[in-house]
Amino acid sequence: MQEYVLSVKVANNEGVLLRVSSLFSRRCFNIKSLNAAETEVPEISRLTIVVAGDLRVLEQIKNQLMKLHDVKEVKILTDAVCREHVIVRAGRSVEDRRGIVEVANLFRAKSVDIAEDSIMLELTGKPEKIDSFISLLKPFGIVKMVRSGISALERD
Amino acid sequence: MKLSGSDIIVECLLEQGADTIFGYPGGAVLNIYDSLYKYSDKIKHVITCHEQGACHAADGYARSTGRTGIVLATSGPGATNLVTGIATAYMDSIPLVAITGNVSCGLLGLDSFQEVDITGITMPITKHNFIVKSVDELADTIRLAFQIAMSGRKGPVLVDVPKDITQAFAEYTPAPAQKPIEAAPLSEDEITAAAELIANAKKPYIYAGGGVIASEASAELKKLAELTDAPVSCSLMGQGAYDETDRRYIGMLGMHGTVKAAYALNNCDLFIGIGTRFSDRVTGDTSVFGKQAKIIHIDIDPAEFNKNIDVDVTVAGDVKAVLSALNAKIAQQSHPEWCEEVLGGDFGEPVQEGTKELPVTPEAVIEELDRLTSGEAIITTEVGQTQMWAAQYYKCRNPRSFISSGGLGTMGYGLGAALGAKTGNPDKTVVNMAGDGSFAMNLNELISAAAHGINIIEIVMNNNVLGMVRQWQRLFYSKHFSETTLDARHIDYVKLGEAFGVKTFVIEKTEDITPVLTEALSISKSAPVMIEVRIDRDINVLPMIPAGKPVVNPITSIDLEA
C-alpha cells in the first residue's frame, strides 16, 4: 500500500481532532501518523496526516474530510518539505556511550540529557533519515522513544 | 434587545420560519419550555410519548414538507433517546435540527445528574454538532445549525445547550432566515461528458434516488426520461420522485426490485444514476453491477462517486441544477425497440397469494388503499416486509409522499414519522404501514396521535412473526425460526386501540378490505384510526436478490415445503 501525506487546514474548534480522527476510524481509513498544531492564524490548525491506501481510498478520504464542517482545505502533498522530530533515549551501559555519540554526530543529533548509562538525543529531519538514525541506535538498546509524526508544508 | 438564552432559541426558530417543533420536556430544558409557554401562540410544540418518537416526527415533518425538522429534548436520557432518530435522518440525508439541554457549564464533565456527552455521541451521525458555552454565541450557532442542515447534502445537526446558557441574557438582534450555502458551479465538462454518453446510448436506463426528492427535481427527471427515451426506476428513497403510474416506470431496483428492473440493469448500455449513493441493498454484488453498461453518476456529494461502484462519468452538483443543464444539452433521443423490450415485456412478476384460513394479502390491501386514495396519500412505513410491500404496491404519484427509513432501517420509525407528516400536511391522508413487530416497538405514539388529534391511519399487517427475518431464516438458516415467532404475544388490537382512544378495525376476509379501508379513510378526517390486517406468516417479499449476490434473475417464488 502506497503512503500519502495530506495537509488539512481545520477551524480550531472544540473537538476538531476527534471529528477528523473518528472519521478515519469509522470509514476504515488507515492513519500512519497525525500531527496537529496551530498555524499563523490561531483560529486555524494544520493537520499533517500520513495515510496508507490506494488512489481510490485517497480520493475517498479527501472527499469525506471535505464534508466535515470544520475542515477548510485538504491538500494531497506531492512536492513538499516533510520533516519529523524524534527524541530517543539509548544505551545500556557506559561502554555504549562512545558508539551512541558517534551515531549522533553522524546525524547531527543533539544530546539533550545524559544519564550514567544512557543518552537522550533529539533529531529533526526527513522521515527516512529518522528511520536510519533509529536503526543505527538499535544495537545500543533503545530505552524509550517518541516520534512526532510527519509535519509538512508544500513548496511554492 | 436583551433576551434570555431560551427566548433567543425560540426567536431563532421563528426566524427560520418554524411553525412546529416536536419534543419532550425535562430538567435541563425547563427554561426553554418556559419560553415555549410564552411563545405558544407563535410556535406549536407537539409532545410525543418518547424522545425517539419526537425525533422521527421531526424527520417525517421534514421529509413530507421539505422544511427542516426541529426536535427538542432534555439532557442525558432525553438526548440519548434521540440517537436512533438522528442516525435515521443522517443515513437518509434529512435536514433536521436537534436541540438538547445539558447540565450547566460548571457541572459539565463531572458525571452530573442527567449529564451525557451528546456531541461526542452524535459526532458520527450528524453533519455537525455544537455545544454552546457562551450565550453570546447562541443565536449564531442556532442559525448556523439550520444553514448546515439544509446546505449541500442535507442532514441532521445537533445543538447542545447547557442549562445556564438558556438562563443567561444576551443582546439579540433579529436576522433573516438562513439560506443554504450556494453549491459550487457545475462543471461544463462533466455535463458535456454525460450528454455525450446519452447521445451515444442505444439502451439507456434511468435510476433515481432520494436526491431527486431532496432537490425538488421531479419535473427535470421527467423531462430527462422523455428526452432520453428511457425506462425509469426509483430506489426506496426515491419512491415518488417519478410518477409510478407513468408508462416508463418499471419499479424499484435491487434486493426487492422488480424482475423487469433487474432485466433493464443487465441489458442497458447506459445506466444513469441520479441522486443516489448505490446502497448495497441496490447493487448486490458490486463487481458485476452494470458491468456491460457505461455508468453516469449525478450527485451533490462527490464523496459518493466511486465509493461503492466505479462509474464512467460523474457530475457533481445539485440534482435539479444538473438535470436542467443536462436537459438543455441533449437532443430528443428515440429508442422504441429498447423501450418496447423493457416496458412491454412480461417478466413474470410474482403475485401474492393468501391461504384458506388467511386469504387477505398485503398486496390486495395496499392496492385497494392506492385505488381509494388515488395514490395521493402520504405513506410512512416501519421496516421489514411491510415496508417493502408498501414500496412495491402503493403507486406514489408525487415526491415527499413515501416516507421510510431506507439507510438505517429503523423499526419503530414509521408511527413517529406519520405524526410529523400529518402535522406538516394536515389536509392529506397519512397512512403508516407497519408490521406487528415494528408496531410493538413504538406503539406508544398512538397515544400522541389520539392526544393531539393527529389523524393518521395506522395499518398493522399482523402475521405474528418478524417476517423479514423469518424469510431469511427460511432461505439461509435451514428454517430455524429463532426468536422470530411471536405467538406468545396475544394482542387484542381492537382493545389496545380503544384503550388509547383510537378506533380500530380488523381485516380478516377479502371482502372486508374495501369497506374497512373506506370507513377508516372517512374516520381519519376527524380522528386517528387503526386497522389490524391478519395475514399469513409465510407471505414473503418477492422478488428477492440475496444480499451480496448479483442483481440477476431474482427469486420469484419460494417453495414453503422445501
Interface residues (C-beta under 8 A of the other chain):
Chain A: E14 G15 L18 R19 S22 R26 R56 E59 Q60 N63 Q64 M66 K67 L68 H69 D70
Chain B: T119 G120 M123 P124 K127 H128 I131 I148 R153 D301 P302 A303 F305 N306 K307
